[in-house]
Amino acid sequence: MSKSSRRKARARQKTKRASKRVAAPPAIRPKTTTVKALTAPPSKAERRTVAALAPRTGPTIADTLHAFLSRTGILRISAGARRDLMALFVSPVGWVVSGVFVILVSGFGFIAAVVETQRATLDGVFAVITNFLVVVLVPLLTMRVLAEEKAQGTLELVLTSPVRDWELIVAKWAGAFAFYLLLLATTLVYLAIIRFYAGGLDAGLIGALYIGLVVIGAAATAVGVLASSLTRNQVVAFLAATALLLMAGYAAYGIGIFVAAPANQVFEYAGGYYGFQSFMLGQAALRDIVYFVTLTLGALFLATRVLASRRWP
Protein backbone atom coordinates (compact mmCIF):
# COMPACT_ATOMS: atom_id res chain seq x y z
CA MET A 1 0.00 0.00 0.00
CA SER A 2 1.36 3.42 -0.94
CA LYS A 3 1.88 6.24 1.52
CA SER A 4 -1.00 8.24 0.08
CA SER A 5 -3.41 5.34 0.60
CA ARG A 6 -2.33 4.96 4.20
CA ARG A 7 -2.85 8.70 4.80
CA LYS A 8 -6.33 8.55 3.37
CA ALA A 9 -7.23 5.52 5.54
CA ARG A 10 -6.01 7.26 8.70
CA ALA A 11 -7.97 10.38 7.74
CA ARG A 12 -11.16 8.35 7.31
CA GLN A 13 -10.69 6.72 10.74
CA LYS A 14 -10.18 10.10 12.41
CA THR A 15 -13.34 11.41 10.75
CA LYS A 16 -15.39 8.43 12.02
CA ARG A 17 -14.09 8.88 15.60
CA ALA A 18 -14.95 12.59 15.54
CA SER A 19 -18.49 11.90 14.28
CA LYS A 20 -19.04 9.30 17.02
CA ARG A 21 -17.98 11.78 19.74
CA VAL A 22 -20.48 14.35 18.43
CA ALA A 23 -23.39 11.85 18.19
CA ALA A 24 -22.86 10.30 21.64
CA PRO A 25 -25.05 11.93 24.38
CA PRO A 26 -23.31 13.48 27.30
CA ALA A 27 -22.94 11.23 30.26
CA ILE A 28 -25.36 11.92 33.10
CA ARG A 29 -23.60 12.06 36.36
CA PRO A 30 -25.65 10.56 39.17
CA LYS A 31 -26.55 12.88 41.94
CA THR A 32 -24.93 12.00 45.14
CA THR A 33 -27.26 11.65 48.11
CA THR A 34 -25.85 13.10 51.22
CA VAL A 35 -26.38 11.68 54.65
CA LYS A 36 -28.22 14.83 55.60
CA ALA A 37 -30.84 14.28 52.85
CA LEU A 38 -31.45 10.71 54.06
CA THR A 39 -31.87 11.69 57.68
CA ALA A 40 -33.97 14.86 57.15
CA PRO A 41 -37.63 14.50 58.32
CA PRO A 42 -40.36 14.76 55.65
CA SER A 43 -42.09 18.09 55.24
CA LYS A 44 -45.69 18.80 56.26
CA ALA A 45 -46.90 18.63 52.64
CA GLU A 46 -45.20 15.25 52.17
CA ARG A 47 -46.80 13.91 55.35
CA ARG A 48 -50.26 15.03 54.17
CA THR A 49 -49.74 13.37 50.80
CA VAL A 50 -48.66 10.10 52.40
CA ALA A 51 -51.62 10.18 54.81
CA ALA A 52 -54.08 10.81 51.97
CA LEU A 53 -52.67 7.99 49.82
CA ALA A 54 -52.35 5.47 52.65
CA PRO A 55 -55.26 2.96 52.84
CA ARG A 56 -57.58 3.34 55.81
CA THR A 57 -57.70 0.13 57.72
CA GLY A 58 -59.75 1.28 60.73
CA PRO A 59 -63.58 1.52 60.87
CA THR A 60 -65.18 4.76 59.75
CA ILE A 61 -67.88 6.69 61.60
CA ALA A 62 -70.55 5.20 59.35
CA ASP A 63 -69.29 1.67 60.09
CA THR A 64 -69.30 2.34 63.82
CA LEU A 65 -72.83 3.78 63.72
CA HIS A 66 -74.09 0.85 61.64
CA ALA A 67 -72.56 -1.65 64.06
CA PHE A 68 -74.15 0.13 67.03
CA LEU A 69 -77.60 0.24 65.42
CA SER A 70 -77.27 -3.40 64.40
CA ARG A 71 -76.54 -4.42 67.99
CA THR A 72 -79.61 -2.55 69.24
CA GLY A 73 -81.84 -4.23 66.63
CA ILE A 74 -83.20 -0.97 65.22
CA LEU A 75 -82.17 -1.81 61.66
CA ARG A 76 -83.93 -5.19 61.67
CA ILE A 77 -87.01 -3.73 63.35
CA SER A 78 -87.26 -0.89 60.83
CA ALA A 79 -86.84 -3.29 57.91
CA GLY A 80 -89.57 -5.60 59.23
CA ALA A 81 -91.92 -2.71 60.03
CA ARG A 82 -91.46 -1.24 56.55
CA ARG A 83 -92.20 -4.62 55.00
CA ASP A 84 -95.43 -5.07 56.99
CA LEU A 85 -96.54 -1.49 56.32
CA MET A 86 -96.10 -1.94 52.57
CA ALA A 87 -97.99 -5.24 52.78
CA LEU A 88 -100.99 -3.44 54.29
CA PHE A 89 -101.03 -0.98 51.40
CA VAL A 90 -101.24 -3.77 48.81
CA SER A 91 -103.64 -6.03 50.72
CA PRO A 92 -107.46 -5.80 50.57
CA VAL A 93 -107.62 -5.56 54.37
CA GLY A 94 -105.70 -2.29 54.40
CA TRP A 95 -107.96 -0.68 51.81
CA VAL A 96 -111.15 -1.95 53.47
CA VAL A 97 -110.04 -0.61 56.85
CA SER A 98 -109.09 2.73 55.31
CA GLY A 99 -112.43 3.04 53.50
CA VAL A 100 -114.50 2.15 56.57
CA PHE A 101 -112.45 4.49 58.72
CA VAL A 102 -112.94 7.50 56.42
CA ILE A 103 -116.68 6.82 55.90
CA LEU A 104 -117.53 6.35 59.57
CA VAL A 105 -115.38 9.21 60.84
CA SER A 106 -116.60 11.60 58.15
CA GLY A 107 -120.27 10.60 58.24
CA PHE A 108 -120.96 9.86 61.89
CA GLY A 109 -118.07 11.51 63.66
CA PHE A 110 -117.93 14.84 61.86
CA ILE A 111 -120.90 15.64 59.61
CA ALA A 112 -123.61 14.08 61.81
CA ALA A 113 -122.14 15.56 65.00
CA VAL A 114 -121.87 19.07 63.53
CA VAL A 115 -125.40 18.95 62.10
CA GLU A 116 -126.90 17.63 65.35
CA THR A 117 -125.14 19.97 67.76
CA GLN A 118 -124.87 22.95 65.39
CA ARG A 119 -121.39 23.42 66.75
CA ALA A 120 -118.02 22.94 65.06
CA THR A 121 -116.35 20.30 67.21
CA LEU A 122 -114.20 17.21 66.91
CA ASP A 123 -115.77 15.40 69.85
CA GLY A 124 -117.75 13.14 67.54
CA VAL A 125 -114.64 12.21 65.56
CA PHE A 126 -112.71 11.15 68.65
CA ALA A 127 -115.73 9.40 70.16
CA VAL A 128 -116.17 7.24 67.06
CA ILE A 129 -112.47 6.40 66.94
CA THR A 130 -112.10 5.43 70.60
CA ASN A 131 -115.43 3.66 71.13
CA PHE A 132 -115.72 1.78 67.87
CA LEU A 133 -112.86 2.01 65.44
CA VAL A 134 -110.09 1.13 67.90
CA VAL A 135 -112.04 -1.92 69.06
CA VAL A 136 -112.96 -3.16 65.57
CA LEU A 137 -110.59 -1.81 62.92
CA VAL A 138 -107.33 -2.23 64.82
CA PRO A 139 -107.96 -5.98 65.33
CA LEU A 140 -108.62 -6.17 61.58
CA LEU A 141 -105.17 -4.70 60.96
CA THR A 142 -103.37 -6.96 63.41
CA MET A 143 -105.20 -10.26 62.94
CA ARG A 144 -102.89 -11.31 60.08
CA VAL A 145 -99.47 -10.17 61.33
CA LEU A 146 -98.54 -13.52 62.90
CA ALA A 147 -101.57 -15.76 62.31
CA GLU A 148 -101.13 -15.58 58.54
CA GLU A 149 -97.46 -16.51 58.72
CA LYS A 150 -98.31 -19.43 60.99
CA ALA A 151 -100.97 -20.65 58.58
CA GLN A 152 -98.65 -20.36 55.56
CA GLY A 153 -95.72 -21.95 57.38
CA THR A 154 -93.40 -18.98 56.84
CA LEU A 155 -93.03 -18.17 60.54
CA GLU A 156 -90.52 -20.98 61.02
CA LEU A 157 -88.45 -19.56 58.19
CA VAL A 158 -88.49 -16.14 59.85
CA LEU A 159 -87.53 -17.60 63.22
CA THR A 160 -84.47 -19.30 61.70
CA SER A 161 -83.19 -15.96 60.39
CA PRO A 162 -80.89 -13.81 62.57
CA VAL A 163 -83.83 -11.94 64.11
CA ARG A 164 -84.59 -12.09 67.79
CA ASP A 165 -88.11 -12.81 69.02
CA TRP A 166 -88.69 -9.38 70.50
CA GLU A 167 -87.40 -7.72 67.34
CA LEU A 168 -89.95 -9.61 65.26
CA ILE A 169 -92.79 -8.73 67.62
CA VAL A 170 -91.85 -5.05 67.78
CA ALA A 171 -91.51 -4.92 63.98
CA LYS A 172 -95.00 -6.40 63.54
CA TRP A 173 -96.42 -3.92 66.04
CA ALA A 174 -94.59 -0.96 64.51
CA GLY A 175 -95.85 -1.74 61.00
CA ALA A 176 -99.50 -1.92 62.09
CA PHE A 177 -99.16 1.09 64.39
CA ALA A 178 -97.64 3.19 61.58
CA PHE A 179 -100.68 2.38 59.41
CA TYR A 180 -102.95 3.43 62.28
CA LEU A 181 -101.07 6.73 62.60
CA LEU A 182 -101.54 7.37 58.88
CA LEU A 183 -105.28 6.83 59.30
CA LEU A 184 -105.26 9.15 62.28
CA ALA A 185 -103.46 11.80 60.24
CA THR A 186 -106.47 12.01 57.90
CA THR A 187 -108.48 13.58 60.73
CA LEU A 188 -106.29 16.66 60.48
CA VAL A 189 -108.44 17.60 57.48
CA TYR A 190 -111.45 18.08 59.78
CA LEU A 191 -109.29 20.10 62.13
CA ALA A 192 -108.28 22.40 59.25
CA ILE A 193 -111.93 22.78 58.16
CA ILE A 194 -113.05 23.79 61.63
CA ARG A 195 -110.11 26.14 61.99
CA PHE A 196 -110.95 27.81 58.68
CA TYR A 197 -114.70 28.23 59.17
CA ALA A 198 -115.16 28.43 62.93
CA GLY A 199 -112.05 30.31 63.94
CA GLY A 200 -110.13 29.66 67.15
CA LEU A 201 -109.69 26.20 68.65
CA ASP A 202 -108.66 25.07 72.09
CA ALA A 203 -105.09 23.92 71.43
CA GLY A 204 -104.81 22.22 74.82
CA LEU A 205 -107.97 20.18 74.27
CA ILE A 206 -106.99 19.17 70.74
CA GLY A 207 -103.48 18.23 71.86
CA ALA A 208 -104.79 16.08 74.71
CA LEU A 209 -107.21 14.33 72.37
CA TYR A 210 -104.49 13.46 69.88
CA ILE A 211 -102.13 12.28 72.61
CA GLY A 212 -104.91 10.04 73.87
CA LEU A 213 -105.60 8.62 70.41
CA VAL A 214 -101.91 7.86 69.90
CA VAL A 215 -101.38 6.00 73.19
CA ILE A 216 -104.75 4.23 72.93
CA GLY A 217 -103.94 3.11 69.39
CA ALA A 218 -100.51 1.88 70.47
CA ALA A 219 -102.05 -0.22 73.25
CA ALA A 220 -104.79 -1.59 70.99
CA THR A 221 -102.24 -2.54 68.32
CA ALA A 222 -100.09 -4.35 70.89
CA VAL A 223 -103.12 -6.29 72.17
CA GLY A 224 -103.94 -7.22 68.57
CA VAL A 225 -100.40 -8.54 67.99
CA LEU A 226 -100.72 -10.59 71.19
CA ALA A 227 -104.00 -12.10 69.99
CA SER A 228 -102.48 -12.90 66.58
CA SER A 229 -99.56 -14.70 68.23
CA LEU A 230 -101.93 -17.07 70.03
CA THR A 231 -103.52 -18.68 66.97
CA ARG A 232 -103.08 -19.40 63.28
CA ASN A 233 -106.69 -18.52 62.42
CA GLN A 234 -107.18 -14.87 61.49
CA VAL A 235 -110.86 -14.81 62.45
CA VAL A 236 -110.04 -16.21 65.88
CA ALA A 237 -107.28 -13.62 66.23
CA PHE A 238 -109.74 -10.84 65.39
CA LEU A 239 -112.34 -12.06 67.91
CA ALA A 240 -109.71 -12.58 70.61
CA ALA A 241 -108.28 -9.08 70.12
CA THR A 242 -111.76 -7.52 70.25
CA ALA A 243 -112.59 -9.42 73.43
CA LEU A 244 -109.31 -8.43 75.09
CA LEU A 245 -109.80 -4.76 74.19
CA LEU A 246 -113.35 -4.75 75.56
CA MET A 247 -112.15 -6.39 78.76
CA ALA A 248 -109.28 -3.91 79.12
CA GLY A 249 -111.59 -0.99 78.52
CA TYR A 250 -114.82 -1.85 80.28
CA ALA A 251 -114.50 -5.01 82.43
CA ALA A 252 -112.61 -3.40 85.29
CA TYR A 253 -114.82 -0.31 85.03
CA GLY A 254 -117.94 -2.48 85.40
CA ILE A 255 -116.48 -4.28 88.39
CA GLY A 256 -115.56 -0.97 90.01
CA ILE A 257 -119.22 0.10 89.99
CA PHE A 258 -120.16 -2.71 92.38
CA VAL A 259 -117.10 -2.36 94.65
CA ALA A 260 -117.09 0.04 97.56
CA ALA A 261 -114.50 2.76 97.99
CA PRO A 262 -111.52 2.88 98.14
CA ALA A 263 -111.13 -0.49 96.36
CA ASN A 264 -113.18 0.74 93.43
CA GLN A 265 -110.44 3.24 92.54
CA VAL A 266 -108.09 0.36 91.79
CA PHE A 267 -110.56 -1.14 89.31
CA GLU A 268 -111.29 2.25 87.82
CA TYR A 269 -107.61 2.78 87.11
CA ALA A 270 -107.20 -0.79 85.81
CA GLY A 271 -109.89 -0.15 83.20
CA GLY A 272 -109.20 2.03 80.22
CA TYR A 273 -112.62 3.68 80.24
CA TYR A 274 -111.65 6.48 82.60
CA GLY A 275 -108.50 7.03 80.61
CA PHE A 276 -110.63 7.53 77.51
CA GLN A 277 -112.83 10.02 79.30
CA SER A 278 -109.89 12.01 80.65
CA PHE A 279 -108.49 12.53 77.18
CA MET A 280 -111.93 13.47 75.87
CA LEU A 281 -112.10 16.17 78.52
CA GLY A 282 -108.73 17.54 77.46
CA GLN A 283 -106.80 16.12 80.41
CA ALA A 284 -103.63 14.34 79.29
CA ALA A 285 -102.84 13.06 82.77
CA LEU A 286 -99.51 11.31 83.26
CA ARG A 287 -101.14 8.37 85.06
CA ASP A 288 -103.38 7.67 82.05
CA ILE A 289 -100.45 7.85 79.64
CA VAL A 290 -98.45 5.51 81.89
CA TYR A 291 -101.39 3.09 81.96
CA PHE A 292 -101.63 2.76 78.18
CA VAL A 293 -97.84 2.64 77.72
CA THR A 294 -97.68 -0.13 80.34
CA LEU A 295 -100.49 -1.99 78.58
CA THR A 296 -98.55 -1.71 75.31
CA LEU A 297 -95.28 -3.01 76.77
CA GLY A 298 -97.06 -5.78 78.69
CA ALA A 299 -98.88 -7.04 75.61
CA LEU A 300 -95.68 -6.99 73.53
CA PHE A 301 -93.82 -8.85 76.29
CA LEU A 302 -96.50 -11.56 76.44
CA ALA A 303 -96.46 -11.88 72.65
CA THR A 304 -92.69 -12.34 72.77
CA ARG A 305 -93.07 -15.09 75.37
CA VAL A 306 -95.71 -16.82 73.25
CA LEU A 307 -93.42 -16.69 70.23
CA ALA A 308 -90.46 -17.95 72.25
CA SER A 309 -92.52 -20.92 73.46
CA ARG A 310 -92.49 -22.31 69.91
CA ARG A 311 -88.77 -22.98 70.31
CA TRP A 312 -89.30 -25.09 73.41
CA PRO A 313 -89.12 -28.86 72.92
C-alpha positions in Angstrom: 0.0 0.0 0.0 1.4 3.4 -0.9 1.9 6.2 1.5 -1.0 8.2 0.1 -3.4 5.3 0.6 -2.3 5.0 4.2 -2.8 8.7 4.8 -6.3 8.5 3.4 -7.2 5.5 5.5 -6.0 7.3 8.7 -8.0 10.4 7.7 -11.2 8.3 7.3 -10.7 6.7 10.7 -10.2 10.1 12.4 -13.3 11.4 10.7 -15.4 8.4 12.0 -14.1 8.9 15.6 -15.0 12.6 15.5 -18.5 11.9 14.3 -19.0 9.3 17.0 -18.0 11.8 19.7 -20.5 14.4 18.4 -23.4 11.8 18.2 -22.9 10.3 21.6 -25.0 11.9 24.4 -23.3 13.5 27.3 -22.9 11.2 30.3 -25.4 11.9 33.1 -23.6 12.1 36.4 -25.7 10.6 39.2 -26.6 12.9 41.9 -24.9 12.0 45.1 -27.3 11.7 48.1 -25.9 13.1 51.2 -26.4 11.7 54.7 -28.2 14.8 55.6 -30.8 14.3 52.9 -31.4 10.7 54.1 -31.9 11.7 57.7 -34.0 14.9 57.1 -37.6 14.5 58.3 -40.4 14.8 55.7 -42.1 18.1 55.2 -45.7 18.8 56.3 -46.9 18.6 52.6 -45.2 15.3 52.2 -46.8 13.9 55.3 -50.3 15.0 54.2 -49.7 13.4 50.8 -48.7 10.1 52.4 -51.6 10.2 54.8 -54.1 10.8 52.0 -52.7 8.0 49.8 -52.4 5.5 52.7 -55.3 3.0 52.8 -57.6 3.3 55.8 -57.7 0.1 57.7 -59.7 1.3 60.7 -63.6 1.5 60.9 -65.2 4.8 59.7 -67.9 6.7 61.6 -70.6 5.2 59.4 -69.3 1.7 60.1 -69.3 2.3 63.8 -72.8 3.8 63.7 -74.1 0.9 61.6 -72.6 -1.7 64.1 -74.1 0.1 67.0 -77.6 0.2 65.4 -77.3 -3.4 64.4 -76.5 -4.4 68.0 -79.6 -2.6 69.2 -81.8 -4.2 66.6 -83.2 -1.0 65.2 -82.2 -1.8 61.7 -83.9 -5.2 61.7 -87.0 -3.7 63.4 -87.3 -0.9 60.8 -86.8 -3.3 57.9 -89.6 -5.6 59.2 -91.9 -2.7 60.0 -91.5 -1.2 56.6 -92.2 -4.6 55.0 -95.4 -5.1 57.0 -96.5 -1.5 56.3 -96.1 -1.9 52.6 -98.0 -5.2 52.8 -101.0 -3.4 54.3 -101.0 -1.0 51.4 -101.2 -3.8 48.8 -103.6 -6.0 50.7 -107.5 -5.8 50.6 -107.6 -5.6 54.4 -105.7 -2.3 54.4 -108.0 -0.7 51.8 -111.1 -1.9 53.5 -110.0 -0.6 56.9 -109.1 2.7 55.3 -112.4 3.0 53.5 -114.5 2.1 56.6 -112.4 4.5 58.7 -112.9 7.5 56.4 -116.7 6.8 55.9 -117.5 6.4 59.6 -115.4 9.2 60.8 -116.6 11.6 58.1 -120.3 10.6 58.2 -121.0 9.9 61.9 -118.1 11.5 63.7 -117.9 14.8 61.9 -120.9 15.6 59.6 -123.6 14.1 61.8 -122.1 15.6 65.0 -121.9 19.1 63.5 -125.4 18.9 62.1 -126.9 17.6 65.3 -125.1 20.0 67.8 -124.9 22.9 65.4 -121.4 23.4 66.7 -118.0 22.9 65.1 -116.3 20.3 67.2 -114.2 17.2 66.9 -115.8 15.4 69.9 -117.7 13.1 67.5 -114.6 12.2 65.6 -112.7 11.1 68.6 -115.7 9.4 70.2 -116.2 7.2 67.1 -112.5 6.4 66.9 -112.1 5.4 70.6 -115.4 3.7 71.1 -115.7 1.8 67.9 -112.9 2.0 65.4 -110.1 1.1 67.9 -112.0 -1.9 69.1 -113.0 -3.2 65.6 -110.6 -1.8 62.9 -107.3 -2.2 64.8 -108.0 -6.0 65.3 -108.6 -6.2 61.6 -105.2 -4.7 61.0 -103.4 -7.0 63.4 -105.2 -10.3 62.9 -102.9 -11.3 60.1 -99.5 -10.2 61.3 -98.5 -13.5 62.9 -101.6 -15.8 62.3 -101.1 -15.6 58.5 -97.5 -16.5 58.7 -98.3 -19.4 61.0 -101.0 -20.6 58.6 -98.7 -20.4 55.6 -95.7 -21.9 57.4 -93.4 -19.0 56.8 -93.0 -18.2 60.5 -90.5 -21.0 61.0 -88.4 -19.6 58.2 -88.5 -16.1 59.8 -87.5 -17.6 63.2 -84.5 -19.3 61.7 -83.2 -16.0 60.4 -80.9 -13.8 62.6 -83.8 -11.9 64.1 -84.6 -12.1 67.8 -88.1 -12.8 69.0 -88.7 -9.4 70.5 -87.4 -7.7 67.3 -89.9 -9.6 65.3 -92.8 -8.7 67.6 -91.9 -5.1 67.8 -91.5 -4.9 64.0 -95.0 -6.4 63.5 -96.4 -3.9 66.0 -94.6 -1.0 64.5 -95.9 -1.7 61.0 -99.5 -1.9 62.1 -99.2 1.1 64.4 -97.6 3.2 61.6 -100.7 2.4 59.4 -102.9 3.4 62.3 -101.1 6.7 62.6 -101.5 7.4 58.9 -105.3 6.8 59.3 -105.3 9.1 62.3 -103.5 11.8 60.2 -106.5 12.0 57.9 -108.5 13.6 60.7 -106.3 16.7 60.5 -108.4 17.6 57.5 -111.4 18.1 59.8 -109.3 20.1 62.1 -108.3 22.4 59.3 -111.9 22.8 58.2 -113.1 23.8 61.6 -110.1 26.1 62.0 -110.9 27.8 58.7 -114.7 28.2 59.2 -115.2 28.4 62.9 -112.0 30.3 63.9 -110.1 29.7 67.1 -109.7 26.2 68.6 -108.7 25.1 72.1 -105.1 23.9 71.4 -104.8 22.2 74.8 -108.0 20.2 74.3 -107.0 19.2 70.7 -103.5 18.2 71.9 -104.8 16.1 74.7 -107.2 14.3 72.4 -104.5 13.5 69.9 -102.1 12.3 72.6 -104.9 10.0 73.9 -105.6 8.6 70.4 -101.9 7.9 69.9 -101.4 6.0 73.2 -104.7 4.2 72.9 -103.9 3.1 69.4 -100.5 1.9 70.5 -102.0 -0.2 73.3 -104.8 -1.6 71.0 -102.2 -2.5 68.3 -100.1 -4.4 70.9 -103.1 -6.3 72.2 -103.9 -7.2 68.6 -100.4 -8.5 68.0 -100.7 -10.6 71.2 -104.0 -12.1 70.0 -102.5 -12.9 66.6 -99.6 -14.7 68.2 -101.9 -17.1 70.0 -103.5 -18.7 67.0 -103.1 -19.4 63.3 -106.7 -18.5 62.4 -107.2 -14.9 61.5 -110.9 -14.8 62.5 -110.0 -16.2 65.9 -107.3 -13.6 66.2 -109.7 -10.8 65.4 -112.3 -12.1 67.9 -109.7 -12.6 70.6 -108.3 -9.1 70.1 -111.8 -7.5 70.2 -112.6 -9.4 73.4 -109.3 -8.4 75.1 -109.8 -4.8 74.2 -113.4 -4.8 75.6 -112.1 -6.4 78.8 -109.3 -3.9 79.1 -111.6 -1.0 78.5 -114.8 -1.8 80.3 -114.5 -5.0 82.4 -112.6 -3.4 85.3 -114.8 -0.3 85.0 -117.9 -2.5 85.4 -116.5 -4.3 88.4 -115.6 -1.0 90.0 -119.2 0.1 90.0 -120.2 -2.7 92.4 -117.1 -2.4 94.6 -117.1 0.0 97.6 -114.5 2.8 98.0 -111.5 2.9 98.1 -111.1 -0.5 96.4 -113.2 0.7 93.4 -110.4 3.2 92.5 -108.1 0.4 91.8 -110.6 -1.1 89.3 -111.3 2.3 87.8 -107.6 2.8 87.1 -107.2 -0.8 85.8 -109.9 -0.1 83.2 -109.2 2.0 80.2 -112.6 3.7 80.2 -111.7 6.5 82.6 -108.5 7.0 80.6 -110.6 7.5 77.5 -112.8 10.0 79.3 -109.9 12.0 80.7 -108.5 12.5 77.2 -111.9 13.5 75.9 -112.1 16.2 78.5 -108.7 17.5 77.5 -106.8 16.1 80.4 -103.6 14.3 79.3 -102.8 13.1 82.8 -99.5 11.3 83.3 -101.1 8.4 85.1 -103.4 7.7 82.0 -100.4 7.9 79.6 -98.4 5.5 81.9 -101.4 3.1 82.0 -101.6 2.8 78.2 -97.8 2.6 77.7 -97.7 -0.1 80.3 -100.5 -2.0 78.6 -98.5 -1.7 75.3 -95.3 -3.0 76.8 -97.1 -5.8 78.7 -98.9 -7.0 75.6 -95.7 -7.0 73.5 -93.8 -8.8 76.3 -96.5 -11.6 76.4 -96.5 -11.9 72.6 -92.7 -12.3 72.8 -93.1 -15.1 75.4 -95.7 -16.8 73.2 -93.4 -16.7 70.2 -90.5 -18.0 72.3 -92.5 -20.9 73.5 -92.5 -22.3 69.9 -88.8 -23.0 70.3 -89.3 -25.1 73.4 -89.1 -28.9 72.9 
